[in-house]
Amino acid sequence: MRVTGDGGGGRPGQGFSGGDRATDFRRSHRVGQIVRGVALRTEPNQTGQAALPHLANFSWLRIDGHELLANVGRNVATGEILILRIDALEPDIILRELRGDSAAGVALSRLVPTFRAARDRFEALLCGLPDWPDALLAVSAHGRQACFNEMLQADMSLLETYLGVLELETALDVHLASAHVAPHGAALPEASGRQSLRFAYRPWLLPGFRQCELLTSTATEPLDYPSAMRETRLSFDCPGLGQGELRLLRKHPQAGFRIGLAAPKAAQALSSSLQACAEALAQHVPADFLGVFRLSGPTGLAALLDADTPITYGRRI
């Protein structure tokens, strides 16, 4: 799809060649990059669809903070998420929507090891910084991302390595978002209620910990659907204590979390850090502590690769 940044419409095959929207987007993106777009609204055809049928599928999309008018080529609903690949930036900005198998990309079994290797290289650099993790521990949980970003901006080598990790993070997220999971791991029919599984890497959430991976299950029903519920699992490696997992269940206006550890007796030492992290993930909603359990298998991405450890959702708080 071609996009026009000034909202001027144009005929098929016409993109935008100038303007602030185009310049800003080109500066912050590259060809081949995979991005997420959110449909904001459909551009009304002021002159009539019969006269200008090529304007029927123009919609405003928000991509990484940029609002662009794109000829999507199909009807999209407001709020719909599109997975897009940047095919060209010059002379026109051209995006390709990835759907189904194309969005899934390469096999998960190939993506995960590649991501892990890049993440481990980044964390080795991060742990070598003299002010890591003390600089982040000195601020509140809600201010740690800003502090983390400042550390990246101060070290170009660290920043470049992190950007490589983010590209692989996006590829993994695209892969998982293109599939749907049922409450017990089985595929769901297209007509039934579905859940979307999303992935994110968040090294600032638990300073001093490693491998902080987020898997979030989000129901695809409208946000005001009475039974809509989100489960977030934050897996981590705590030096000296091993693997752990925070499981947060959120159903407005309630939130609760459990802590899973290979050695549950260590929970008390981590309770303060994990409580603050849970409330940050719950977006300022107080999160009730629901107990500790013993981890019985792999967590995070490793659990997705293990056929004997299905990720299940749908439990109530």
C-alpha positions in Angstrom: 0.0 0.0 0.0 1.1 3.5 -0.7 0.6 6.2 1.9 0.1 10.0 1.7 1.2 12.1 4.6 -0.7 15.3 3.9 -4.2 13.8 3.7 -4.5 15.0 0.1 -5.7 11.7 -1.2 -4.3 11.1 -4.7 -4.7 8.4 -7.2 -3.5 4.8 -6.8 0.3 4.6 -7.2 0.7 8.1 -5.8 2.6 8.4 -2.5 3.9 11.5 -0.8 7.2 13.0 -1.7 7.6 15.7 0.8 6.2 17.3 3.9 6.9 16.9 7.6 5.1 13.6 8.0 7.1 12.0 5.2 10.4 13.5 6.4 9.9 12.4 10.0 8.8 8.9 9.0 11.8 8.4 6.7 14.2 9.5 9.4 13.0 7.0 11.9 12.5 4.0 9.7 14.2 1.8 7.2 13.3 -0.5 4.3 12.5 -4.0 5.4 11.5 -3.0 8.9 8.3 -4.6 10.3 6.0 -2.2 12.1 2.6 -2.2 13.7 -0.1 0.2 12.6 -3.4 1.1 14.3 -6.4 2.1 12.2 -7.7 5.4 13.4 -10.5 6.2 11.0 -11.5 5.9 7.4 -11.1 8.9 5.1 -14.5 9.9 3.8 -14.8 10.2 0.0 -16.1 13.7 -0.4 -16.7 13.4 -4.1 -18.5 10.1 -4.0 -17.2 6.5 -4.2 -18.6 5.9 -7.7 -16.6 8.8 -9.1 -13.4 8.0 -7.3 -13.5 4.3 -6.3 -9.8 4.3 -5.5 -10.5 6.4 -2.4 -12.8 3.8 -0.9 -10.1 2.1 1.1 -8.1 5.1 2.4 -7.6 5.0 6.2 -5.6 6.9 8.7 -3.0 4.8 10.5 -0.8 5.5 13.5 2.6 3.9 13.1 5.2 4.5 15.8 3.5 7.8 16.6 3.2 9.0 13.0 -0.3 9.4 11.5 -0.3 8.5 7.8 -3.1 8.2 5.2 -2.8 4.8 3.5 -4.6 3.1 0.7 -5.1 -0.1 2.7 -6.9 -1.9 -0.1 -9.6 -3.3 2.2 -12.1 -2.1 4.8 -10.5 -1.8 8.2 -12.2 -1.2 11.5 -11.2 1.6 13.8 -8.7 0.3 16.3 -7.7 -2.7 14.1 -4.0 -3.6 14.3 -2.1 -4.1 11.0 1.3 -5.7 10.8 3.2 -3.9 8.0 6.6 -4.2 6.3 8.2 -1.1 4.8 9.0 -2.0 1.2 10.2 1.4 0.1 10.8 4.9 1.5 11.8 6.7 -1.7 10.4 8.1 -3.9 7.1 6.9 -2.3 6.6 5.3 1.1 5.2 1.9 0.4 4.0 -0.5 3.1 3.0 -4.1 2.7 0.4 -5.7 5.0 1.5 -9.1 6.4 -1.3 -11.4 7.1 -1.6 -15.1 7.9 1.5 -17.1 7.1 3.3 -14.0 5.8 2.9 -12.3 9.1 4.1 -15.4 11.0 7.4 -15.2 9.0 10.1 -17.7 9.8 9.5 -20.5 12.2 9.4 -19.7 15.9 12.0 -22.4 16.5 14.4 -20.2 14.4 13.4 -16.8 15.7 13.7 -17.6 19.4 17.4 -18.7 19.4 18.3 -15.7 17.2 16.5 -13.3 19.6 18.2 -14.9 22.6 21.6 -14.6 21.2 21.1 -10.9 20.4 19.5 -10.3 23.9 22.4 -12.0 25.6 24.9 -9.8 23.8 23.0 -6.7 24.8 22.7 -7.8 28.4 26.4 -8.5 28.6 27.1 -4.9 27.5 24.4 -3.6 29.9 25.8 -5.4 32.9 29.2 -3.9 32.2 28.0 -0.4 32.8 29.2 1.1 36.1 25.7 2.6 36.9 23.7 -0.6 36.1 21.4 -1.5 37.8 21.8 1.2 40.6 20.7 4.1 38.4 17.3 2.4 37.7 16.9 1.2 41.3 17.1 4.8 42.5 13.9 5.7 40.7 10.3 4.5 41.0 9.1 1.6 38.9 7.1 4.0 36.7 10.2 6.1 35.9 12.6 3.3 35.0 12.0 3.2 31.3 12.9 6.9 31.0 16.1 6.3 32.9 16.9 3.3 30.8 16.4 5.3 27.6 18.9 7.9 28.9 21.5 5.2 29.5 21.0 4.0 25.9 21.4 7.5 24.5 24.7 7.9 26.3 26.3 4.8 24.8 26.0 4.4 21.0 27.3 0.9 21.0 24.7 -0.1 23.6 22.0 1.6 21.6 22.8 0.0 18.3 22.9 -3.5 20.0 19.6 -2.8 21.6 18.0 -1.7 18.3 19.0 -5.1 16.9 17.2 -6.8 19.7 14.1 -4.7 19.1 14.0 -5.8 15.5 13.9 -9.4 16.6 11.4 -8.6 19.3 9.1 -7.2 16.7 9.5 -10.2 14.5 8.6 -12.5 17.4 5.6 -10.3 18.3 4.4 -10.4 14.7 4.7 -14.2 14.6 2.6 -14.6 17.8 0.1 -11.9 17.0 -0.7 -13.6 13.7 -1.9 -16.7 15.5 -4.7 -17.1 18.1 -4.7 -19.3 21.2 -7.7 -20.9 22.8 -8.1 -21.1 26.6 -6.4 -24.4 26.6 -3.9 -24.0 23.7 -6.1 -25.4 20.9 -6.8 -23.5 17.7 -10.1 -21.6 17.8 -12.6 -21.3 14.9 -12.6 -17.9 13.2 -16.2 -17.2 14.3 -15.6 -17.7 18.0 -14.0 -15.5 20.6 -10.2 -15.4 20.3 -7.2 -14.3 22.2 -4.1 -12.7 20.7 -0.7 -13.5 22.2 1.9 -10.7 22.2 5.6 -10.6 23.1 7.8 -7.9 24.5 11.3 -7.6 26.0 11.5 -5.2 28.9 14.9 -5.1 30.6 14.1 -2.0 32.7 11.2 -3.7 34.6 13.4 -5.6 37.1 16.9 -3.9 37.2 19.6 -6.4 38.0 17.6 -9.3 36.7 18.1 -10.8 33.2 15.9 -12.2 30.4 12.8 -10.2 31.3 10.3 -11.4 28.7 6.6 -10.5 28.6 3.9 -12.7 27.1 0.4 -11.1 27.2 -2.8 -12.7 26.2 -5.5 -10.2 25.1 -9.1 -11.1 24.3 -10.1 -9.8 20.9 -13.6 -8.8 22.1 -14.3 -5.0 22.6 -12.5 -3.5 25.6 -15.9 -3.0 27.3 -16.9 -6.7 26.9 -18.0 -7.8 30.4 -15.7 -10.8 30.6 -12.7 -9.4 28.8 -9.5 -10.3 30.7 -5.8 -10.0 30.1 -3.1 -12.2 31.5 0.5 -11.1 31.4 3.5 -13.4 32.2 6.8 -11.8 33.0 9.6 -14.4 33.0 13.0 -13.5 34.4 16.3 -14.9 35.6 17.4 -13.6 39.1 21.1 -14.0 39.8 21.6 -16.5 42.6 17.9 -17.6 42.6 17.4 -18.8 39.1 14.3 -18.7 36.9 11.1 -17.0 38.0 7.8 -15.9 36.6 5.2 -13.2 37.6 1.7 -14.0 36.4 -0.6 -11.0 36.4 -4.3 -11.3 35.8 -6.2 -8.1 35.0 -10.0 -7.6 34.6 -11.0 -4.0 35.1 -11.1 -2.8 37.8 -9.3 -5.8 39.4 -5.7 -7.1 39.2 -3.9 -9.9 41.0 -0.6 -11.6 40.6 1.2 -14.8 41.6 4.9 -15.5 41.8 6.4 -18.7 40.4 9.9 -19.7 41.4 12.1 -22.8 41.1 12.9 -22.2 44.9 9.6 -20.7 46.4 11.4 -20.0 49.7 13.1 -17.1 47.9 9.8 -15.3 47.3 10.1 -13.1 50.4 13.4 -11.6 49.2 11.8 -10.7 45.9 8.3 -9.6 47.1 9.0 -5.9 47.2 10.5 -5.7 43.7 7.8 -7.9 42.1 4.9 -6.1 43.8 6.1 -2.8 42.3 6.6 -4.4 38.9 3.1 -6.0 39.0 1.5 -2.6 39.7 3.4 -1.0 36.9 2.2 -3.7 34.5 -1.3 -3.3 35.8 -1.2 0.4 34.8 -1.6 1.9 38.2 -4.4 -0.5 39.3 -3.6 -1.9 42.7 -2.5 -5.6 42.3 -3.4 -8.1 45.0 -0.8 -10.8 45.8 -2.4 -14.2 45.2 0.5 -16.4 46.4 3.6 -18.3 45.4 3.9 -21.5 43.3 6.8 -23.8 42.4 7.8 -23.6 38.7 7.5 -27.0 37.1 8.7 -26.3 33.6 10.2 -23.7 31.3 8.9 -20.1 31.2 8.6 -17.4 28.6 9.7 -18.2 25.1 11.1 -21.5 26.2 7.6 -22.6 27.2 6.2 -21.8 23.7 8.9 -24.0 22.2 8.1 -26.9 24.6 5.2 -29.0 23.3 4.8 -30.5 26.8 4.3 -27.1 28.4 1.2 -25.5 26.9 0.4 -21.9 27.7 -3.1 -21.8 29.1 -5.3 -18.8 29.7 -8.8 -18.0 30.9 -8.5 -18.3 34.7 -10.5 -15.9 36.8 -9.2 -13.7 39.6 
